[in-house]
Amino acid sequence: FRRTLRRARFKIGNQSVEVSASCGVALLQPNEHPTHLVQRSDAALYAAKQAGRDATHCHTGTTIVAAPPSLDRDPDDTPLQFDLSSCDSEEWLNQVDEEPSLYSLMQLAHKPPGLPGACRVTWCDRTMLFSYIRQRIAEWNRGGDPFCLLLTEIDNFDHLALRYGCRSAELVLRSLTLHLDATMREMDVLCQLGRSSTVILLPRATIESATMVAERIRAGAAQFAFPSATGCCEFSVSIGRTDVRGGDLPISLLDRLKNSLNAAQRNGGDQVGPVA
């Protein structure tokens, strides 16, 4: 991957841009917890960046080593040319589809940085979230399927960062993002509203089934723990919930969702809030 990326040449206007990448590698050890594997690959990536970038380092389980120089030589050094001069996002969307579907727009949205590789579910930005909620409300008003919204937020996230350090806080964020992506159905839609909060739209869900999903998310997050210089870093999440009702607008749904989350946090956190 690094060798191929190094050969890429991106033309933007009259400029030619070259890019490089740093890679961290870790092999899963017997009986190793997934979070420890993420920590080791993250440490290998950090070592690669410290080595001057455009490097690959591997965490063997006991130490971090650089990839052998033989792996860094590419038998094919032919540049790969990509002309991005005319890639205006709006024009490109119109070329893809005269009237782009909401789903195709969502596929262009950026996924959270904690997710390596492909996502199981659809992650979107705020604009797409509002558009999708409006579409679902319109379908429901015409007799379509109901849907629910969840809002997850890490309890006392700023306190976690201050007590255990930014490194541990980033691991908390990454672990929760991976947990959400692995827990939700492929039809579900997720949107990060801030560093520690995520909105989840559950199509074809009743408030009862949404509550079961929320409890599964909360219980799963409570199982994560990370070693740090100041002790074991554990975290919890609070979750708000609501369902679609007559006369709803996207903003009214999200207001009720926030009220439910606030109630959960006022009661001590690490719980699913009342139906708002």
WOVEN-V907523 format. One record per residue. N is the residue number from 0. RES is the residue in three letters. SS is DSSP state (a for helix, b for strand, c for the rest). Layout:
n res ss
N RES SS
N RES SS
This chain:
n res ss
0 PHE c
1 ARG a
2 ARG a
3 THR a
4 LEU a
5 ARG a
6 ARG a
7 ALA b
8 ARG b
9 PHE b
10 LYS b
11 ILE b
12 GLY c
13 ASN c
14 GLN b
15 SER b
16 VAL b
17 GLU b
18 VAL c
19 SER c
20 ALA c
21 SER c
22 CYS b
23 GLY b
24 VAL b
25 ALA b
26 LEU c
27 LEU c
28 GLN c
29 PRO c
30 ASN c
31 GLU c
32 HIS c
33 PRO a
34 THR a
35 HIS a
36 LEU a
37 VAL a
38 GLN a
39 ARG a
40 SER a
41 ASP a
42 ALA a
43 ALA a
44 LEU a
45 TYR a
46 ALA a
47 ALA a
48 LYS a
49 GLN a
50 ALA c
51 GLY c
52 ARG c
53 ASP c
54 ALA c
55 THR b
56 HIS b
57 CYS b
58 HIS b
59 THR c
60 GLY c
61 THR c
62 THR c
63 ILE b
64 VAL b
65 ALA b
66 ALA c
67 PRO c
68 PRO a
69 SER a
70 LEU a
71 ASP a
72 ARG c
73 ASP c
74 PRO c
75 ASP c
76 ASP c
77 THR c
78 PRO c
79 LEU b
80 GLN b
81 PHE b
82 ASP b
83 LEU c
84 SER c
85 SER c
86 CYS c
87 ASP c
88 SER a
89 GLU a
90 GLU a
91 TRP a
92 LEU a
93 ASN a
94 GLN a
95 VAL a
96 ASP c
97 GLU c
98 GLU c
99 PRO c
100 SER c
101 LEU a
102 TYR a
103 SER a
104 LEU a
105 MET a
106 GLN a
107 LEU c
108 ALA c
109 HIS c
110 LYS c
111 PRO c
112 PRO c
113 GLY c
114 LEU c
115 PRO c
116 GLY c
117 ALA c
118 CYS c
119 ARG c
120 VAL c
121 THR b
122 TRP b
123 CYS c
124 ASP c
125 ARG a
126 THR a
127 MET a
128 LEU a
129 PHE a
130 SER a
131 TYR a
132 ILE a
133 ARG a
134 GLN a
135 ARG a
136 ILE a
137 ALA a
138 GLU a
139 TRP a
140 ASN a
141 ARG c
142 GLY c
143 GLY c
144 ASP c
145 PRO c
146 PHE b
147 CYS b
148 LEU b
149 LEU b
150 LEU b
151 THR b
152 GLU b
153 ILE b
154 ASP c
155 ASN c
156 PHE a
157 ASP a
158 HIS a
159 LEU a
160 ALA a
161 LEU a
162 ARG a
163 TYR a
164 GLY c
165 CYS a
166 ARG a
167 SER a
168 ALA a
169 GLU a
170 LEU a
171 VAL a
172 LEU a
173 ARG a
174 SER a
175 LEU a
176 THR a
177 LEU a
178 HIS a
179 LEU a
180 ASP a
181 ALA a
182 THR a
183 MET c
184 ARG c
185 GLU c
186 MET c
187 ASP c
188 VAL b
189 LEU b
190 CYS b
191 GLN b
192 LEU c
193 GLY c
194 ARG c
195 SER c
196 SER b
197 THR b
198 VAL b
199 ILE b
200 LEU b
201 LEU b
202 PRO b
203 ARG c
204 ALA c
205 THR c
206 ILE a
207 GLU a
208 SER a
209 ALA a
210 THR a
211 MET a
212 VAL a
213 ALA a
214 GLU a
215 ARG a
216 ILE a
217 ARG a
218 ALA a
219 GLY a
220 ALA a
221 ALA c
222 GLN c
223 PHE c
224 ALA b
225 PHE b
226 PRO b
227 SER b
228 ALA c
229 THR c
230 GLY b
231 CYS b
232 CYS b
233 GLU b
234 PHE c
235 SER c
236 VAL b
237 SER b
238 ILE b
239 GLY b
240 ARG b
241 THR b
242 ASP b
243 VAL c
244 ARG c
245 GLY c
246 GLY c
247 ASP c
248 LEU c
249 PRO a
250 ILE a
251 SER a
252 LEU a
253 LEU a
254 ASP a
255 ARG a
256 LEU a
257 LYS a
258 ASN a
259 SER a
260 LEU a
261 ASN a
262 ALA a
263 ALA a
264 GLN a
265 ARG a
266 ASN c
267 GLY c
268 GLY c
269 ASP c
270 GLN c
271 VAL b
272 GLY b
273 PRO b
274 VAL b
275 ALA c
